[in-house]
Amino acid sequence: MGKKEMAQERREQRRQEISLLRTIPYSDQQRRKMIFSWWSNETMAVVTGSNRGIGFEIAHQLASHGLTVVLTSRETRVGEEATKIMQEKGLNVVFHQLDIVDPASIETFSDWIKENYGGLDILINNAGVNFNFGTDNSVEYAETVIRTNYFGTKSMIKAMIPLMKPSPFGARIVNVTSRLGRLNGRRNRIANVSLRQQLEDNDSLSEELIDSTVNSFLEQVKNGTWESGGWPQVFTDYSLSKLAANAYTRLMARILSDQPEGHKMYMNCYCPGWVKTAMTDWAGHTSPEVAADTAVWLALISDQFVSALEIDSTDPIPSPWPHQFHATTIMNYTGGLRQVDLWYDWPNKRYLHINQYQLGKKLYGVEWQNGTSFYFTLDSTEECTIRHFPVGILRPNWLEGANYMGQRYKDGFLCNVWDKIDFIHYYEDVATQIPVYWHFYDGLIEHIITFEVGKVLEDSKWQAPAYCFKEIEKGKKTLQDQKVQDHSLLTSFREKI
Ligand SMILES: NC(=O)c1ccc[n+]([C@@H]2O[C@H](COP(=O)([O-])OP(=O)(O)OC[C@H]3O[C@@H](n4cnc5c(N)ncnc54)[C@H](OP(=O)(O)O)[C@@H]3O)[C@@H](O)[C@H]2O)c1
């Protein structure tokens, strides 16, 4: 197999890995085989210089994988236009102005992302400039090139690191650099062997060394001696700027490797090849789509795959429900919204949920361990339905035996996720072990808004109204409101657990 075919094969393999990662396993069989993707639409990715070229395509692909992407551009108008293109495809992309060589712009951007999203998970440093084409090797714009490709990238990294969100999968920083900046390529390298060795050696590599290397080049450009300085021979300013970015990536990757578990950050760089973009005057031989895929792969790849098959005894188990608690939730059952006030009282074997339907009635549901449940209104309509759940109310450890599905973000919380006998997905906040969200397979979803452990409702509030009992006495069938009918699934579920 030739080099080209091998490269194509590697690329295809990476693509398959990413599409495997994004598979959200639904069926039982899939769930056992597939890998659990670690990101969601709450995963924030920022791409610099993404109004066009490779950056645009990286933003596009990340958004297509379901992440929320911040498309940034130094020019607002073009950035907004590029963002619109993706939004029209239904992708989750927002715009913010960002010029990586302007400290004020970086500061405004940092404040904005912190305030609106609490930070970011992925940073792609793509913005870059080059002013040489073909066999040209002018250094007329050397300062802009070094300032953008090295110092600008570095400023972004420094500004974003404190804003990277903690995650068990690690935050990601990907720098789009170039093979022209390889330290020890056979051609186009720095002639000074000692400098090369220092830059290569982990013990001597430092930010000061990288800065002084590029600054000495800029100094020579100013005093007209750069040509005899032993610098890379092709696109000298650009090559050196990317060499500096490569070395800085290696330095930071090493520094960041000391981050504690849960706060890991991974930094990588890659060369996209020779790409048909404005930078090459569209003379490259690779498309921006292909050039973008390595950045996407580096941003999303995870070796912390979790699949049901890999579950072992170290998997977390759901916290049992506290014996008494009060929760308020927002429930959506196939489009019908309600606010729920939920009281769980295991010592007294009772469970009350007060359902306020959106712009509709308020329905009370009291369930008792003897299996009798009353669903009623407390207004002049005097509605009441009586049902029987022979198995009684949910016991505190009703989630015992649930399958661990891994961790994901939900409603902004990092959660452990389980599923239970193909019935419910249950999300629990990793930090506090409080439930955040659950959804039943029949479409009922519930977001937990407050959760007060130990809170008990006074006894008088648990009483079903007298008219419920009158109906029983008369042996009459009562209210036939669909909304009040218990989940048939819930009944079968309770029988199973
Ligand atoms: N094309 C290639 O063959 C090739 C090869 C190796 C590496 N690369 C690297 O790939 C990256 C993307 O290049 P590309 O080919 O897609 O080039 P491109 O089409 O020229 O795109 C460069 C992007 O960077 C932006 N940018 C430049 N200076 C900026 C600044 N100060 N602040 C914010 N954004 C800035 C540009 O914004 P404006 O639209 O405002 O100018 C543009 O969006 C660059 O880092 C480049 O060095 C490219």
The ligand as an SDF file (V2000), in Angstrom:
LIG
                    3D

 48 52  0  0  0  0  0  0  0  0999 V2000
   -4.0910   26.1160    4.2750 N   0  0  0  0  0  0  0  0  0  0  0  0
   -3.0490   25.3480    4.5120 C   0  0  0  0  0  0  0  0  0  0  0  0
   -2.5040   24.6910    3.6170 O   0  0  0  0  0  0  0  0  0  0  0  0
   -2.5080   25.2170    5.9010 C   0  0  0  0  0  0  0  0  0  0  0  0
   -1.4370   24.3500    6.1160 C   0  0  0  0  0  0  0  0  0  0  0  0
   -0.9480   24.1960    7.4120 C   0  0  0  0  0  0  0  0  0  0  0  0
   -1.5210   24.9100    8.4550 C   0  0  0  0  0  0  0  0  0  0  0  0
   -2.5390   25.7750    8.2010 N   0  0  0  0  0  0  0  0  0  0  0  0
   -3.1000   26.4950    9.3480 C   0  0  0  0  0  0  0  0  0  0  0  0
   -4.4890   26.3030    9.4010 O   0  0  0  0  0  0  0  0  0  0  0  0
   -5.1070   27.4210   10.0280 C   0  0  0  0  0  0  0  0  0  0  0  0
   -6.2660   27.8840    9.1890 C   0  0  0  0  0  0  0  0  0  0  0  0
   -5.7880   28.3100    7.9400 O   0  0  0  0  0  0  0  0  0  0  0  0
   -6.6690   28.3670    6.6380 P   0  0  0  0  0  0  0  0  0  0  0  0
   -5.9370   27.6320    5.5940 O   0  0  0  0  0  0  0  0  0  0  0  0
   -8.0730   28.0060    6.9040 O   0  0  0  0  0  0  0  0  0  0  0  0
   -6.5190   29.9190    6.2970 O   0  0  0  0  0  0  0  0  0  0  0  0
   -7.5650   31.0840    6.0600 P   0  0  0  0  0  0  0  0  0  0  0  0
   -8.6590   30.6580    5.1590 O   0  0  0  0  0  0  0  0  0  0  0  0
   -6.7280   32.2380    5.6620 O   0  0  0  0  0  0  0  0  0  0  0  0
   -8.1790   31.3130    7.4930 O   0  0  0  0  0  0  0  0  0  0  0  0
   -7.4580   31.9060    8.5100 C   0  0  0  0  0  0  0  0  0  0  0  0
   -8.4260   32.3430    9.5690 C   0  0  0  0  0  0  0  0  0  0  0  0
   -7.7020   32.9230   10.6360 O   0  0  0  0  0  0  0  0  0  0  0  0
   -8.3010   34.1730   10.9320 C   0  0  0  0  0  0  0  0  0  0  0  0
   -7.3970   35.1020   11.5720 N   0  0  0  0  0  0  0  0  0  0  0  0
   -6.2450   35.6110   11.1340 C   0  0  0  0  0  0  0  0  0  0  0  0
   -5.7370   36.4550   12.0330 N   0  0  0  0  0  0  0  0  0  0  0  0
   -6.5730   36.4900   13.0740 C   0  0  0  0  0  0  0  0  0  0  0  0
   -6.6170   37.1690   14.3180 C   0  0  0  0  0  0  0  0  0  0  0  0
   -5.6810   38.0400   14.6720 N   0  0  0  0  0  0  0  0  0  0  0  0
   -7.6510   36.9440   15.1530 N   0  0  0  0  0  0  0  0  0  0  0  0
   -8.6170   36.0820   14.8250 C   0  0  0  0  0  0  0  0  0  0  0  0
   -8.6520   35.4330   13.6500 N   0  0  0  0  0  0  0  0  0  0  0  0
   -7.6360   35.6380   12.7880 C   0  0  0  0  0  0  0  0  0  0  0  0
   -8.7780   34.6850    9.6040 C   0  0  0  0  0  0  0  0  0  0  0  0
   -9.6940   35.7420    9.7800 O   0  0  0  0  0  0  0  0  0  0  0  0
   -9.9890   36.8300    8.6070 P   0  0  0  0  0  0  0  0  0  0  0  0
  -10.9990   36.2160    7.7080 O   0  0  0  0  0  0  0  0  0  0  0  0
  -10.4820   37.9950    9.3670 O   0  0  0  0  0  0  0  0  0  0  0  0
   -8.6730   37.0730    7.9110 O   0  0  0  0  0  0  0  0  0  0  0  0
   -9.3800   33.4170    9.0600 C   0  0  0  0  0  0  0  0  0  0  0  0
  -10.6450   33.2030    9.6320 O   0  0  0  0  0  0  0  0  0  0  0  0
   -4.0150   28.4610   10.1960 C   0  0  0  0  0  0  0  0  0  0  0  0
   -3.5200   28.4290   11.5070 O   0  0  0  0  0  0  0  0  0  0  0  0
   -2.9430   27.9900    9.2340 C   0  0  0  0  0  0  0  0  0  0  0  0
   -1.6650   28.4210    9.5860 O   0  0  0  0  0  0  0  0  0  0  0  0
   -3.0510   25.9370    6.9590 C   0  0  0  0  0  0  0  0  0  0  0  0
  1  2  1  0
  2  3  2  0
  2  4  1  0
  4  5  1  0
  4 48  2  0
  5  6  2  0
  6  7  1  0
  7  8  2  0
  8  9  1  0
  8 48  1  0
  9 10  1  0
  9 46  1  0
 10 11  1  0
 11 12  1  0
 11 44  1  0
 12 13  1  0
 13 14  1  0
 14 15  2  0
 14 16  1  0
 14 17  1  0
 17 18  1  0
 18 19  2  0
 18 20  1  0
 18 21  1  0
 21 22  1  0
 22 23  1  0
 23 24  1  0
 23 42  1  0
 24 25  1  0
 25 26  1  0
 25 36  1  0
 26 27  1  0
 26 35  1  0
 27 28  2  0
 28 29  1  0
 29 30  1  0
 29 35  2  0
 30 31  1  0
 30 32  2  0
 32 33  1  0
 33 34  2  0
 34 35  1  0
 36 37  1  0
 36 42  1  0
 37 38  1  0
 38 39  2  0
 38 40  1  0
 38 41  1  0
 42 43  1  0
 44 45  1  0
 44 46  1  0
 46 47  1  0
M  CHG  2   8   1  16  -1
M  END
$$$$
